[in-house]
Amino acid sequence: MKTAINSESRKRPANLTLSEDLMVQVRGLTNNLSGVVESLLADYVEHERKQRFAKATTVDATAARVKVVVASAMTCRSPYCSAKAGLGTRRS
């Protein structure tokens, strides 16, 4: 999914160091290196945002499951409670 780039947004100069061989190849493909780099960076930013959101969601879901298991274990009064809570060992 492409991130929307505001073409009205102010542009800022950026210094990049690229290999000479790559620059020769790129110049043979486009006259708008800035546009290509901006588009690729927008895609990268979108990809990273999605990855970080997915990771945060996974961490939140795991923490919620742990809270449920811990709460179940803390409220149980039977000697076999830990097995019911999914902890796999018998309390003594």
PDB file of N, CA, C and O in Angstrom:
ATOM      1  N   MET A   1       0.838  -1.169   0.000  1.00  0.00           N
ATOM      2  CA  MET A   1       0.000   0.000   0.000  1.00  0.00           C
ATOM      3  C   MET A   1       0.887   1.238   0.000  1.00  0.00           C
ATOM      4  O   MET A   1       1.808   1.349   0.810  1.00  0.00           O
ATOM      5  N   LYS A   2       0.612   2.159  -0.899  1.00  0.00           N
ATOM      6  CA  LYS A   2       1.418   3.364  -0.991  1.00  0.00           C
ATOM      7  C   LYS A   2       0.954   4.407   0.001  1.00  0.00           C
ATOM      8  O   LYS A   2      -0.244   4.622   0.182  1.00  0.00           O
ATOM      9  N   THR A   3       1.915   5.054   0.644  1.00  0.00           N
ATOM     10  CA  THR A   3       1.618   6.161   1.523  1.00  0.00           C
ATOM     11  C   THR A   3       1.377   7.387   0.661  1.00  0.00           C
ATOM     12  O   THR A   3       2.110   7.628  -0.298  1.00  0.00           O
ATOM     13  N   ALA A   4       0.367   8.154   0.991  1.00  0.00           N
ATOM     14  CA  ALA A   4       0.086   9.369   0.232  1.00  0.00           C
ATOM     15  C   ALA A   4       1.192  10.386   0.482  1.00  0.00           C
ATOM     16  O   ALA A   4       1.550  10.669   1.625  1.00  0.00           O
ATOM     17  N   ILE A   5       1.719  10.923  -0.593  1.00  0.00           N
ATOM     18  CA  ILE A   5       2.752  11.946  -0.492  1.00  0.00           C
ATOM     19  C   ILE A   5       2.105  13.266  -0.851  1.00  0.00           C
ATOM     20  O   ILE A   5       1.523  13.409  -1.927  1.00  0.00           O
ATOM     21  N   ASN A   6       2.204  14.214   0.036  1.00  0.00           N
ATOM     22  CA  ASN A   6       1.649  15.527  -0.217  1.00  0.00           C
ATOM     23  C   ASN A   6       2.590  16.285  -1.146  1.00  0.00           C
ATOM     24  O   ASN A   6       3.655  16.736  -0.725  1.00  0.00           O
ATOM     25  N   SER A   7       2.199  16.421  -2.396  1.00  0.00           N
ATOM     26  CA  SER A   7       3.066  17.077  -3.378  1.00  0.00           C
ATOM     27  C   SER A   7       3.174  18.574  -3.123  1.00  0.00           C
ATOM     28  O   SER A   7       4.062  19.234  -3.662  1.00  0.00           O
ATOM     29  N   GLU A   8       2.276  19.112  -2.305  1.00  0.00           N
ATOM     30  CA  GLU A   8       2.310  20.533  -1.961  1.00  0.00           C
ATOM     31  C   GLU A   8       3.261  20.798  -0.795  1.00  0.00           C
ATOM     32  O   GLU A   8       3.588  21.948  -0.502  1.00  0.00           O
ATOM     33  N   SER A   9       3.694  19.744  -0.141  1.00  0.00           N
ATOM     34  CA  SER A   9       4.570  19.872   1.015  1.00  0.00           C
ATOM     35  C   SER A   9       5.910  20.467   0.608  1.00  0.00           C
ATOM     36  O   SER A   9       6.406  20.221  -0.491  1.00  0.00           O
ATOM     37  N   ARG A  10       6.484  21.249   1.506  1.00  0.00           N
ATOM     38  CA  ARG A  10       7.785  21.865   1.253  1.00  0.00           C
ATOM     39  C   ARG A  10       8.849  20.788   1.132  1.00  0.00           C
ATOM     40  O   ARG A  10       8.841  19.815   1.886  1.00  0.00           O
ATOM     41  N   LYS A  11       9.741  20.953   0.211  1.00  0.00           N
ATOM     42  CA  LYS A  11      10.835  19.997   0.000  1.00  0.00           C
ATOM     43  C   LYS A  11      12.071  20.488   0.751  1.00  0.00           C
ATOM     44  O   LYS A  11      12.327  21.687   0.857  1.00  0.00           O
ATOM     45  N   ARG A  12      12.824  19.524   1.266  1.00  0.00           N
ATOM     46  CA  ARG A  12      14.077  19.843   1.960  1.00  0.00           C
ATOM     47  C   ARG A  12      15.216  19.121   1.271  1.00  0.00           C
ATOM     48  O   ARG A  12      15.059  17.972   0.860  1.00  0.00           O
ATOM     49  N   PRO A  13      16.341  19.764   1.140  1.00  0.00           N
ATOM     50  CA  PRO A  13      17.481  19.074   0.539  1.00  0.00           C
ATOM     51  C   PRO A  13      18.007  17.994   1.484  1.00  0.00           C
ATOM     52  O   PRO A  13      17.969  18.145   2.705  1.00  0.00           O
ATOM     53  N   ALA A  14      18.491  16.920   0.903  1.00  0.00           N
ATOM     54  CA  ALA A  14      19.065  15.825   1.692  1.00  0.00           C
ATOM     55  C   ALA A  14      20.332  15.352   0.986  1.00  0.00           C
ATOM     56  O   ALA A  14      20.354  15.195  -0.235  1.00  0.00           O
ATOM     57  N   ASN A  15      21.358  15.132   1.746  1.00  0.00           N
ATOM     58  CA  ASN A  15      22.597  14.628   1.180  1.00  0.00           C
ATOM     59  C   ASN A  15      22.601  13.110   1.256  1.00  0.00           C
ATOM     60  O   ASN A  15      22.428  12.534   2.331  1.00  0.00           O
ATOM     61  N   LEU A  16      22.798  12.469   0.122  1.00  0.00           N
ATOM     62  CA  LEU A  16      22.894  11.016   0.060  1.00  0.00           C
ATOM     63  C   LEU A  16      24.225  10.650  -0.560  1.00  0.00           C
ATOM     64  O   LEU A  16      24.726  11.347  -1.442  1.00  0.00           O
ATOM     65  N   THR A  17      24.789   9.561  -0.097  1.00  0.00           N
ATOM     66  CA  THR A  17      25.994   9.036  -0.701  1.00  0.00           C
ATOM     67  C   THR A  17      25.636   7.706  -1.330  1.00  0.00           C
ATOM     68  O   THR A  17      25.288   6.752  -0.635  1.00  0.00           O
ATOM     69  N   LEU A  18      25.724   7.650  -2.657  1.00  0.00           N
ATOM     70  CA  LEU A  18      25.366   6.444  -3.402  1.00  0.00           C
ATOM     71  C   LEU A  18      26.551   6.025  -4.255  1.00  0.00           C
ATOM     72  O   LEU A  18      27.380   6.848  -4.640  1.00  0.00           O
ATOM     73  N   SER A  19      26.616   4.747  -4.540  1.00  0.00           N
ATOM     74  CA  SER A  19      27.739   4.264  -5.341  1.00  0.00           C
ATOM     75  C   SER A  19      27.672   4.845  -6.753  1.00  0.00           C
ATOM     76  O   SER A  19      26.593   5.052  -7.307  1.00  0.00           O
ATOM     77  N   GLU A  20      28.823   5.096  -7.305  1.00  0.00           N
ATOM     78  CA  GLU A  20      28.912   5.684  -8.647  1.00  0.00           C
ATOM     79  C   GLU A  20      28.274   4.767  -9.686  1.00  0.00           C
ATOM     80  O   GLU A  20      27.584   5.240 -10.589  1.00  0.00           O
ATOM     81  N   ASP A  21      28.501   3.458  -9.565  1.00  0.00           N
ATOM     82  CA  ASP A  21      27.912   2.505 -10.519  1.00  0.00           C
ATOM     83  C   ASP A  21      26.387   2.545 -10.468  1.00  0.00           C
ATOM     84  O   ASP A  21      25.725   2.508 -11.504  1.00  0.00           O
ATOM     85  N   LEU A  22      25.838   2.620  -9.264  1.00  0.00           N
ATOM     86  CA  LEU A  22      24.390   2.684  -9.123  1.00  0.00           C
ATOM     87  C   LEU A  22      23.853   3.967  -9.751  1.00  0.00           C
ATOM     88  O   LEU A  22      22.822   3.945 -10.422  1.00  0.00           O
ATOM     89  N   MET A  23      24.536   5.065  -9.539  1.00  0.00           N
ATOM     90  CA  MET A  23      24.087   6.344 -10.100  1.00  0.00           C
ATOM     91  C   MET A  23      24.074   6.310 -11.625  1.00  0.00           C
ATOM     92  O   MET A  23      23.173   6.869 -12.250  1.00  0.00           O
ATOM     93  N   VAL A  24      25.057   5.666 -12.221  1.00  0.00           N
ATOM     94  CA  VAL A  24      25.091   5.548 -13.683  1.00  0.00           C
ATOM     95  C   VAL A  24      23.876   4.763 -14.159  1.00  0.00           C
ATOM     96  O   VAL A  24      23.233   5.140 -15.139  1.00  0.00           O
ATOM     97  N   GLN A  25      23.565   3.678 -13.470  1.00  0.00           N
ATOM     98  CA  GLN A  25      22.414   2.860 -13.851  1.00  0.00           C
ATOM     99  C   GLN A  25      21.096   3.616 -13.661  1.00  0.00           C
ATOM    100  O   GLN A  25      20.214   3.565 -14.517  1.00  0.00           O
ATOM    101  N   VAL A  26      20.974   4.319 -12.531  1.00  0.00           N
ATOM    102  CA  VAL A  26      19.743   5.057 -12.246  1.00  0.00           C
ATOM    103  C   VAL A  26      19.525   6.156 -13.269  1.00  0.00           C
ATOM    104  O   VAL A  26      18.402   6.350 -13.734  1.00  0.00           O
ATOM    105  N   ARG A  27      20.558   6.865 -13.621  1.00  0.00           N
ATOM    106  CA  ARG A  27      20.436   7.954 -14.592  1.00  0.00           C
ATOM    107  C   ARG A  27      19.970   7.430 -15.946  1.00  0.00           C
ATOM    108  O   ARG A  27      19.360   8.163 -16.724  1.00  0.00           O
ATOM    109  N   GLY A  28      20.254   6.182 -16.222  1.00  0.00           N
ATOM    110  CA  GLY A  28      19.769   5.582 -17.454  1.00  0.00           C
ATOM    111  C   GLY A  28      18.286   5.213 -17.387  1.00  0.00           C
ATOM    112  O   GLY A  28      17.660   4.940 -18.411  1.00  0.00           O
ATOM    113  N   LEU A  29      17.733   5.207 -16.176  1.00  0.00           N
ATOM    114  CA  LEU A  29      16.337   4.815 -15.999  1.00  0.00           C
ATOM    115  C   LEU A  29      15.399   5.987 -15.715  1.00  0.00           C
ATOM    116  O   LEU A  29      14.230   5.946 -16.098  1.00  0.00           O
ATOM    117  N   THR A  30      15.896   7.024 -15.052  1.00  0.00           N
ATOM    118  CA  THR A  30      15.027   8.148 -14.684  1.00  0.00           C
ATOM    119  C   THR A  30      15.811   9.450 -14.631  1.00  0.00           C
ATOM    120  O   THR A  30      17.010   9.473 -14.353  1.00  0.00           O
ATOM    121  N   ASN A  31      15.104  10.511 -14.903  1.00  0.00           N
ATOM    122  CA  ASN A  31      15.682  11.850 -14.721  1.00  0.00           C
ATOM    123  C   ASN A  31      15.214  12.461 -13.412  1.00  0.00           C
ATOM    124  O   ASN A  31      15.624  13.566 -13.057  1.00  0.00           O
ATOM    125  N   ASN A  32      14.348  11.740 -12.686  1.00  0.00           N
ATOM    126  CA  ASN A  32      13.778  12.257 -11.450  1.00  0.00           C
ATOM    127  C   ASN A  32      14.182  11.364 -10.272  1.00  0.00           C
ATOM    128  O   ASN A  32      13.342  10.672  -9.696  1.00  0.00           O
ATOM    129  N   LEU A  33      15.445  11.383  -9.926  1.00  0.00           N
ATOM    130  CA  LEU A  33      15.934  10.571  -8.813  1.00  0.00           C
ATOM    131  C   LEU A  33      15.251  10.950  -7.507  1.00  0.00           C
ATOM    132  O   LEU A  33      14.930  10.073  -6.706  1.00  0.00           O
ATOM    133  N   SER A  34      15.025  12.222  -7.279  1.00  0.00           N
ATOM    134  CA  SER A  34      14.353  12.655  -6.045  1.00  0.00           C
ATOM    135  C   SER A  34      12.966  12.046  -5.927  1.00  0.00           C
ATOM    136  O   SER A  34      12.579  11.586  -4.853  1.00  0.00           O
ATOM    137  N   GLY A  35      12.217  12.039  -7.017  1.00  0.00           N
ATOM    138  CA  GLY A  35      10.873  11.467  -7.002  1.00  0.00           C
ATOM    139  C   GLY A  35      10.890   9.977  -6.718  1.00  0.00           C
ATOM    140  O   GLY A  35      10.055   9.471  -5.968  1.00  0.00           O
ATOM    141  N   VAL A  36      11.849   9.270  -7.319  1.00  0.00           N
ATOM    142  CA  VAL A  36      11.962   7.822  -7.099  1.00  0.00           C
ATOM    143  C   VAL A  36      12.324   7.535  -5.644  1.00  0.00           C
ATOM    144  O   VAL A  36      11.727   6.662  -5.013  1.00  0.00           O
ATOM    145  N   VAL A  37      13.297   8.266  -5.116  1.00  0.00           N
ATOM    146  CA  VAL A  37      13.717   8.052  -3.727  1.00  0.00           C
ATOM    147  C   VAL A  37      12.577   8.396  -2.773  1.00  0.00           C
ATOM    148  O   VAL A  37      12.352   7.675  -1.801  1.00  0.00           O
ATOM    149  N   GLU A  38      11.862   9.476  -3.030  1.00  0.00           N
ATOM    150  CA  GLU A  38      10.742   9.864  -2.166  1.00  0.00           C
ATOM    151  C   GLU A  38       9.662   8.784  -2.161  1.00  0.00           C
ATOM    152  O   GLU A  38       9.120   8.459  -1.104  1.00  0.00           O
ATOM    153  N   SER A  39       9.350   8.233  -3.310  1.00  0.00           N
ATOM    154  CA  SER A  39       8.350   7.176  -3.404  1.00  0.00           C
ATOM    155  C   SER A  39       8.802   5.920  -2.663  1.00  0.00           C
ATOM    156  O   SER A  39       8.019   5.314  -1.931  1.00  0.00           O
ATOM    157  N   LEU A  40      10.046   5.533  -2.848  1.00  0.00           N
ATOM    158  CA  LEU A  40      10.573   4.348  -2.161  1.00  0.00           C
ATOM    159  C   LEU A  40      10.605   4.546  -0.649  1.00  0.00           C
ATOM    160  O   LEU A  40      10.293   3.625   0.105  1.00  0.00           O
ATOM    161  N   LEU A  41      10.979   5.736  -0.206  1.00  0.00           N
ATOM    162  CA  LEU A  41      10.999   6.011   1.233  1.00  0.00           C
ATOM    163  C   LEU A  41       9.592   6.027   1.821  1.00  0.00           C
ATOM    164  O   LEU A  41       9.392   5.582   2.951  1.00  0.00           O
ATOM    165  N   ALA A  42       8.627   6.528   1.076  1.00  0.00           N
ATOM    166  CA  ALA A  42       7.239   6.519   1.551  1.00  0.00           C
ATOM    167  C   ALA A  42       6.757   5.077   1.723  1.00  0.00           C
ATOM    168  O   ALA A  42       6.087   4.760   2.706  1.00  0.00           O
ATOM    169  N   ASP A  43       7.097   4.205   0.773  1.00  0.00           N
ATOM    170  CA  ASP A  43       6.733   2.789   0.891  1.00  0.00           C
ATOM    171  C   ASP A  43       7.406   2.154   2.105  1.00  0.00           C
ATOM    172  O   ASP A  43       6.783   1.378   2.829  1.00  0.00           O
ATOM    173  N   TYR A  44       8.669   2.482   2.324  1.00  0.00           N
ATOM    174  CA  TYR A  44       9.413   1.950   3.468  1.00  0.00           C
ATOM    175  C   TYR A  44       8.778   2.392   4.790  1.00  0.00           C
ATOM    176  O   TYR A  44       8.625   1.585   5.707  1.00  0.00           O
ATOM    177  N   VAL A  45       8.411   3.662   4.884  1.00  0.00           N
ATOM    178  CA  VAL A  45       7.794   4.186   6.101  1.00  0.00           C
ATOM    179  C   VAL A  45       6.478   3.463   6.380  1.00  0.00           C
ATOM    180  O   VAL A  45       6.214   3.075   7.518  1.00  0.00           O
ATOM    181  N   GLU A  46       5.651   3.281   5.351  1.00  0.00           N
ATOM    182  CA  GLU A  46       4.383   2.579   5.516  1.00  0.00           C
ATOM    183  C   GLU A  46       4.595   1.142   5.978  1.00  0.00           C
ATOM    184  O   GLU A  46       3.892   0.658   6.865  1.00  0.00           O
ATOM    185  N   HIS A  47       5.566   0.464   5.372  1.00  0.00           N
ATOM    186  CA  HIS A  47       5.875  -0.917   5.748  1.00  0.00           C
ATOM    187  C   HIS A  47       6.317  -0.992   7.213  1.00  0.00           C
ATOM    188  O   HIS A  47       5.847  -1.855   7.954  1.00  0.00           O
ATOM    189  N   GLU A  48       7.200  -0.112   7.630  1.00  0.00           N
ATOM    190  CA  GLU A  48       7.697  -0.108   9.004  1.00  0.00           C
ATOM    191  C   GLU A  48       6.580   0.197   9.999  1.00  0.00           C
ATOM    192  O   GLU A  48       6.517  -0.416  11.064  1.00  0.00           O
ATOM    193  N   ARG A  49       5.704   1.133   9.663  1.00  0.00           N
ATOM    194  CA  ARG A  49       4.580   1.445  10.553  1.00  0.00           C
ATOM    195  C   ARG A  49       3.690   0.221  10.750  1.00  0.00           C
ATOM    196  O   ARG A  49       3.274  -0.081  11.869  1.00  0.00           O
ATOM    197  N   LYS A  50       3.402  -0.479   9.654  1.00  0.00           N
ATOM    198  CA  LYS A  50       2.569  -1.680   9.749  1.00  0.00           C
ATOM    199  C   LYS A  50       3.251  -2.753  10.590  1.00  0.00           C
ATOM    200  O   LYS A  50       2.598  -3.399  11.410  1.00  0.00           O
ATOM    201  N   GLN A  51       4.555  -2.953  10.402  1.00  0.00           N
ATOM    202  CA  GLN A  51       5.297  -3.951  11.170  1.00  0.00           C
ATOM    203  C   GLN A  51       5.280  -3.614  12.659  1.00  0.00           C
ATOM    204  O   GLN A  51       5.062  -4.486  13.499  1.00  0.00           O
ATOM    205  N   ARG A  52       5.509  -2.363  12.971  1.00  0.00           N
ATOM    206  CA  ARG A  52       5.547  -1.960  14.382  1.00  0.00           C
ATOM    207  C   ARG A  52       4.171  -2.053  15.028  1.00  0.00           C
ATOM    208  O   ARG A  52       4.057  -2.424  16.196  1.00  0.00           O
ATOM    209  N   PHE A  53       3.127  -1.719  14.277  1.00  0.00           N
ATOM    210  CA  PHE A  53       1.769  -1.847  14.793  1.00  0.00           C
ATOM    211  C   PHE A  53       1.445  -3.312  15.062  1.00  0.00           C
ATOM    212  O   PHE A  53       0.868  -3.639  16.098  1.00  0.00           O
ATOM    213  N   ALA A  54       1.811  -4.192  14.138  1.00  0.00           N
ATOM    214  CA  ALA A  54       1.554  -5.626  14.301  1.00  0.00           C
ATOM    215  C   ALA A  54       2.294  -6.163  15.524  1.00  0.00           C
ATOM    216  O   ALA A  54       1.741  -6.961  16.281  1.00  0.00           O
ATOM    217  N   LYS A  55       3.517  -5.739  15.719  1.00  0.00           N
ATOM    218  CA  LYS A  55       4.299  -6.196  16.871  1.00  0.00           C
ATOM    219  C   LYS A  55       3.681  -5.699  18.173  1.00  0.00           C
ATOM    220  O   LYS A  55       3.574  -6.455  19.138  1.00  0.00           O
ATOM    221  N   ALA A  56       3.275  -4.428  18.205  1.00  0.00           N
ATOM    222  CA  ALA A  56       2.647  -3.875  19.413  1.00  0.00           C
ATOM    223  C   ALA A  56       1.337  -4.596  19.713  1.00  0.00           C
ATOM    224  O   ALA A  56       1.028  -4.861  20.875  1.00  0.00           O
ATOM    225  N   THR A  57       0.573  -4.911  18.686  1.00  0.00           N
ATOM    226  CA  THR A  57      -0.691  -5.623  18.869  1.00  0.00           C
ATOM    227  C   THR A  57      -0.447  -7.009  19.448  1.00  0.00           C
ATOM    228  O   THR A  57      -1.180  -7.453  20.332  1.00  0.00           O
ATOM    229  N   THR A  58       0.575  -7.689  18.957  1.00  0.00           N
ATOM    230  CA  THR A  58       0.923  -9.015  19.465  1.00  0.00           C
ATOM    231  C   THR A  58       1.353  -8.944  20.928  1.00  0.00           C
ATOM    232  O   THR A  58       0.951  -9.779  21.738  1.00  0.00           O
ATOM    233  N   VAL A  59       2.155  -7.965  21.259  1.00  0.00           N
ATOM    234  CA  VAL A  59       2.611  -7.803  22.641  1.00  0.00           C
ATOM    235  C   VAL A  59       1.421  -7.511  23.558  1.00  0.00           C
ATOM    236  O   VAL A  59       1.327  -8.075  24.648  1.00  0.00           O
ATOM    237  N   ASP A  60       0.520  -6.641  23.127  1.00  0.00           N
ATOM    238  CA  ASP A  60      -0.658  -6.315  23.940  1.00  0.00           C
ATOM    239  C   ASP A  60      -1.539  -7.547  24.155  1.00  0.00           C
ATOM    240  O   ASP A  60      -2.024  -7.782  25.262  1.00  0.00           O
ATOM    241  N   ALA A  61      -1.742  -8.331  23.095  1.00  0.00           N
ATOM    242  CA  ALA A  61      -2.580  -9.531  23.207  1.00  0.00           C
ATOM    243  C   ALA A  61      -1.941 -10.546  24.147  1.00  0.00           C
ATOM    244  O   ALA A  61      -2.636 -11.177  24.942  1.00  0.00           O
ATOM    245  N   THR A  62      -0.639 -10.704  24.062  1.00  0.00           N
ATOM    246  CA  THR A  62       0.074 -11.638  24.942  1.00  0.00           C
ATOM    247  C   THR A  62      -0.030 -11.184  26.395  1.00  0.00           C
ATOM    248  O   THR A  62      -0.267 -12.000  27.286  1.00  0.00           O
ATOM    249  N   ALA A  63       0.143  -9.906  26.634  1.00  0.00           N
ATOM    250  CA  ALA A  63       0.044  -9.380  28.000  1.00  0.00           C
ATOM    251  C   ALA A  63      -1.359  -9.595  28.565  1.00  0.00           C
ATOM    252  O   ALA A  63      -1.511  -9.917  29.744  1.00  0.00           O
ATOM    253  N   ALA A  64      -2.368  -9.421  27.741  1.00  0.00           N
ATOM    254  CA  ALA A  64      -3.750  -9.639  28.199  1.00  0.00           C
ATOM    255  C   ALA A  64      -3.968 -11.103  28.571  1.00  0.00           C
ATOM    256  O   ALA A  64      -4.629 -11.394  29.568  1.00  0.00           O
ATOM    257  N   ARG A  65      -3.419 -12.031  27.777  1.00  0.00           N
ATOM    258  CA  ARG A  65      -3.561 -13.458  28.086  1.00  0.00           C
ATOM    259  C   ARG A  65      -2.853 -13.812  29.385  1.00  0.00           C
ATOM    260  O   ARG A  65      -3.374 -14.583  30.191  1.00  0.00           O
ATOM    261  N   VAL A  66      -1.673 -13.252  29.587  1.00  0.00           N
ATOM    262  CA  VAL A  66      -0.914 -13.515  30.816  1.00  0.00           C
ATOM    263  C   VAL A  66      -1.694 -13.008  32.021  1.00  0.00           C
ATOM    264  O   VAL A  66      -1.740 -13.681  33.050  1.00  0.00           O
ATOM    265  N   LYS A  67      -2.304 -11.842  31.911  1.00  0.00           N
ATOM    266  CA  LYS A  67      -3.096 -11.306  33.023  1.00  0.00           C
ATOM    267  C   LYS A  67      -4.245 -12.246  33.388  1.00  0.00           C
ATOM    268  O   LYS A  67      -4.533 -12.450  34.568  1.00  0.00           O
ATOM    269  N   VAL A  68      -4.896 -12.814  32.381  1.00  0.00           N
ATOM    270  CA  VAL A  68      -6.005 -13.741  32.630  1.00  0.00           C
ATOM    271  C   VAL A  68      -5.501 -14.983  33.358  1.00  0.00           C
ATOM    272  O   VAL A  68      -6.119 -15.424  34.327  1.00  0.00           O
ATOM    273  N   VAL A  69      -4.397 -15.545  32.906  1.00  0.00           N
ATOM    274  CA  VAL A  69      -3.848 -16.754  33.536  1.00  0.00           C
ATOM    275  C   VAL A  69      -3.416 -16.457  34.971  1.00  0.00           C
ATOM    276  O   VAL A  69      -3.698 -17.242  35.877  1.00  0.00           O
ATOM    277  N   VAL A  70      -2.747 -15.348  35.181  1.00  0.00           N
ATOM    278  CA  VAL A  70      -2.294 -14.990  36.530  1.00  0.00           C
ATOM    279  C   VAL A  70      -3.495 -14.743  37.438  1.00  0.00           C
ATOM    280  O   VAL A  70      -3.503 -15.190  38.585  1.00  0.00           O
ATOM    281  N   ALA A  71      -4.501 -14.043  36.944  1.00  0.00           N
ATOM    282  CA  ALA A  71      -5.698 -13.783  37.754  1.00  0.00           C
ATOM    283  C   ALA A  71      -6.398 -15.083  38.112  1.00  0.00           C
ATOM    284  O   ALA A  71      -6.868 -15.239  39.239  1.00  0.00           O
ATOM    285  N   SER A  72      -6.474 -16.019  37.172  1.00  0.00           N
ATOM    286  CA  SER A  72      -7.095 -17.321  37.448  1.00  0.00           C
ATOM    287  C   SER A  72      -6.314 -18.076  38.505  1.00  0.00           C
ATOM    288  O   SER A  72      -6.907 -18.680  39.398  1.00  0.00           O
ATOM    289  N   ALA A  73      -5.008 -18.052  38.418  1.00  0.00           N
ATOM    290  CA  ALA A  73      -4.166 -18.773  39.372  1.00  0.00           C
ATOM    291  C   ALA A  73      -4.258 -18.149  40.761  1.00  0.00           C
ATOM    292  O   ALA A  73      -4.201 -18.859  41.765  1.00  0.00           O
ATOM    293  N   MET A  74      -4.399 -16.843  40.823  1.00  0.00           N
ATOM    294  CA  MET A  74      -4.442 -16.154  42.115  1.00  0.00           C
ATOM    295  C   MET A  74      -5.768 -16.370  42.837  1.00  0.00           C
ATOM    296  O   MET A  74      -5.805 -16.305  44.065  1.00  0.00           O
ATOM    297  N   THR A  75      -6.849 -16.624  42.121  1.00  0.00           N
ATOM    298  CA  THR A  75      -8.151 -16.757  42.762  1.00  0.00           C
ATOM    299  C   THR A  75      -8.523 -18.200  43.058  1.00  0.00           C
ATOM    300  O   THR A  75      -9.513 -18.446  43.748  1.00  0.00           O
ATOM    301  N   CYS A  76      -7.770 -19.141  42.565  1.00  0.00           N
ATOM    302  CA  CYS A  76      -8.092 -20.556  42.739  1.00  0.00           C
ATOM    303  C   CYS A  76      -7.673 -21.033  44.127  1.00  0.00           C
ATOM    304  O   CYS A  76      -6.604 -20.671  44.619  1.00  0.00           O
ATOM    305  N   ARG A  77      -8.520 -21.847  44.754  1.00  0.00           N
ATOM    306  CA  ARG A  77      -8.234 -22.343  46.100  1.00  0.00           C
ATOM    307  C   ARG A  77      -7.943 -23.849  46.128  1.00  0.00           C
ATOM    308  O   ARG A  77      -7.505 -24.363  47.158  1.00  0.00           O
ATOM    309  N   SER A  78      -8.170 -24.544  45.057  1.00  0.00           N
ATOM    310  CA  SER A  78      -7.944 -25.987  45.004  1.00  0.00           C
ATOM    311  C   SER A  78      -6.454 -26.287  44.876  1.00  0.00           C
ATOM    312  O   SER A  78      -5.724 -25.497  44.278  1.00  0.00           O
ATOM    313  N   PRO A  79      -5.972 -27.436  45.437  1.00  0.00           N
ATOM    314  CA  PRO A  79      -4.563 -27.801  45.276  1.00  0.00           C
ATOM    315  C   PRO A  79      -4.217 -28.107  43.819  1.00  0.00           C
ATOM    316  O   PRO A  79      -3.043 -28.114  43.448  1.00  0.00           O
ATOM    317  N   TYR A  80      -5.221 -28.356  43.006  1.00  0.00           N
ATOM    318  CA  TYR A  80      -4.977 -28.656  41.593  1.00  0.00           C
ATOM    319  C   TYR A  80      -5.225 -27.439  40.708  1.00  0.00           C
ATOM    320  O   TYR A  80      -5.332 -27.564  39.488  1.00  0.00           O
ATOM    321  N   CYS A  81      -5.314 -26.302  41.306  1.00  0.00           N
ATOM    322  CA  CYS A  81      -5.684 -25.084  40.600  1.00  0.00           C
ATOM    323  C   CYS A  81      -4.714 -24.728  39.484  1.00  0.00           C
ATOM    324  O   CYS A  81      -5.150 -24.311  38.411  1.00  0.00           O
ATOM    325  N   SER A  82      -3.431 -24.877  39.699  1.00  0.00           N
ATOM    326  CA  SER A  82      -2.471 -24.464  38.678  1.00  0.00           C
ATOM    327  C   SER A  82      -2.661 -25.251  37.388  1.00  0.00           C
ATOM    328  O   SER A  82      -2.428 -24.719  36.303  1.00  0.00           O
ATOM    329  N   ALA A  83      -3.075 -26.497  37.488  1.00  0.00           N
ATOM    330  CA  ALA A  83      -3.337 -27.291  36.284  1.00  0.00           C
ATOM    331  C   ALA A  83      -4.540 -26.721  35.542  1.00  0.00           C
ATOM    332  O   ALA A  83      -4.534 -26.651  34.313  1.00  0.00           O
ATOM    333  N   LYS A  84      -5.586 -26.309  36.289  1.00  0.00           N
ATOM    334  CA  LYS A  84      -6.761 -25.718  35.648  1.00  0.00           C
ATOM    335  C   LYS A  84      -6.414 -24.375  35.020  1.00  0.00           C
ATOM    336  O   LYS A  84      -6.980 -24.003  33.992  1.00  0.00           O
ATOM    337  N   ALA A  85      -5.490 -23.651  35.629  1.00  0.00           N
ATOM    338  CA  ALA A  85      -5.128 -22.334  35.122  1.00  0.00           C
ATOM    339  C   ALA A  85      -4.168 -22.439  33.934  1.00  0.00           C
ATOM    340  O   ALA A  85      -3.818 -21.430  33.321  1.00  0.00           O
ATOM    341  N   GLY A  86      -3.747 -23.661  33.613  1.00  0.00           N
ATOM    342  CA  GLY A  86      -2.870 -23.837  32.471  1.00  0.00           C
ATOM    343  C   GLY A  86      -1.396 -23.726  32.810  1.00  0.00           C
ATOM    344  O   GLY A  86      -0.562 -23.607  31.913  1.00  0.00           O
ATOM    345  N   LEU A  87      -1.061 -23.762  34.102  1.00  0.00           N
ATOM    346  CA  LEU A  87       0.338 -23.637  34.485  1.00  0.00           C
ATOM    347  C   LEU A  87       1.049 -24.988  34.518  1.00  0.00           C
ATOM    348  O   LEU A  87       2.278 -25.035  34.473  1.00  0.00           O
ATOM    349  N   GLY A  88       0.304 -26.076  34.596  1.00  0.00           N
ATOM    350  CA  GLY A  88       0.870 -27.410  34.453  1.00  0.00           C
ATOM    351  C   GLY A  88       1.516 -28.016  35.672  1.00  0.00           C
ATOM    352  O   GLY A  88       2.047 -29.122  35.576  1.00  0.00           O
ATOM    353  N   THR A  89       1.503 -27.359  36.814  1.00  0.00           N
ATOM    354  CA  THR A  89       2.095 -27.945  38.018  1.00  0.00           C
ATOM    355  C   THR A  89       1.093 -27.854  39.158  1.00  0.00           C
ATOM    356  O   THR A  89       0.198 -27.009  39.153  1.00  0.00           O
ATOM    357  N   ARG A  90       1.258 -28.739  40.131  1.00  0.00           N
ATOM    358  CA  ARG A  90       0.360 -28.778  41.278  1.00  0.00           C
ATOM    359  C   ARG A  90       0.888 -27.863  42.365  1.00  0.00           C
ATOM    360  O   ARG A  90       2.078 -27.890  42.680  1.00  0.00           O
ATOM    361  N   ARG A  91       0.008 -27.052  42.944  1.00  0.00           N
ATOM    362  CA  ARG A  91       0.409 -26.208  44.065  1.00  0.00           C
ATOM    363  C   ARG A  91       0.471 -27.027  45.337  1.00  0.00           C
ATOM    364  O   ARG A  91      -0.327 -27.943  45.529  1.00  0.00           O
ATOM    365  N   SER A  92       1.423 -26.700  46.215  1.00  0.00           N
ATOM    366  CA  SER A  92       1.521 -27.422  47.481  1.00  0.00           C
ATOM    367  C   SER A  92       1.150 -26.555  48.640  1.00  0.00           C
ATOM    368  O   SER A  92       1.178 -27.009  49.784  1.00  0.00           O
TER     369      SER A  92
END
